[in-house]
Amino acid sequence: DGGITQSPKYLFRKEGQNVTLSCEQNLNHDAMYWYRQDPGQGLRLIYYSQIVNDFQKGDIAEGYSVSREKKESFPLTVTSAQKNPTAFYLCASSIRRDEQFFGPGTRLTVL
Amino acid sequence: GIQVEQSPPDLILQEGANSTLRCNFSDSVNNLQWFHQNPWGQLINLFYIPSGTKQNGRLSATTVATERYSLLYISSSQTTDSGVYFCAVGINFGNEKLTFGTGTRLTIIP
C-alpha cells in the first residue's frame, strides 16, 4: 500500500530533551513537509524539502531541525530550544507544486 | 502573507440536512485543498480545487479564483461527516507551503 507513515503515534518528552519524529513515504513524491497543529487551530509549516539534501524553513522553524538524506524519509527533531513543543505534528508529501497528502500524525507532550 | 478565513467557525445540523462551508483568501492561489480532520487527527483529502467545480458523492466544491473564495457543499449529512473541515491554499512562485484556515467544526446530530 502506498502512503505516509509517522512514528511514534504518541511521544512524551522531558524538558531539555531532544526528540526525533519519523516520517516515511513510499509514494515516490519529491516534496515533503512538516506542519504543527495546536488545539483549535489550523496547521502551520515548520520545514519543507523539495529534493534530497535540500530543505527550507517554514513559518515556525525555530527550535526544530530536519534532514533529507533519502527521498523516502524526512525526520524532524524537536530540540530543547523549542519553547512550547507540546502539539500535534503532521508530515505531508506531494509531487512538486501539487496536491499534498498527510500522514496520521504524532502527538508530542512535554512532561 | 496570504490570509485564509473560513466560515462559519461552528455548525450544528440535524442528520440529513445540507450545509455550505466557505473559504475566503486574500491573494491569487495556485493550490487550494479541502480536508476533513477526523476525531483521531487524520487529515483526509476531500478536494484539490484551485479553480472550477468538482463533485464526489454527497460532497462538492466550487472555487471562484477571480473572486478569491471557495465553497464546500455537503448534502444529506451523516453523523460520520462530523469533524473539522479545513481549507488550505498555496501561492505561486516557489512557495510550496499550504496556508490553512482555522477550520469549520461540523457536528451532525442523529
Interface residues (C-beta under 8 A of the other chain):
Chain A: A31 Y33 Q37 G40 Q41 G42 L43 R44 L45 Y48 Q50 Q56 G58 D59 F88 L90 S94 R96 R97 D98 E99 Q100 F101 F102 P104 G105 R107
Chain B: G1 V4 N30 N31 Q33 F35 W40 G41 Q42 L43 N45 Y48 F86 A88 G90 E96 K97 L98 F100 G101 T102 G103
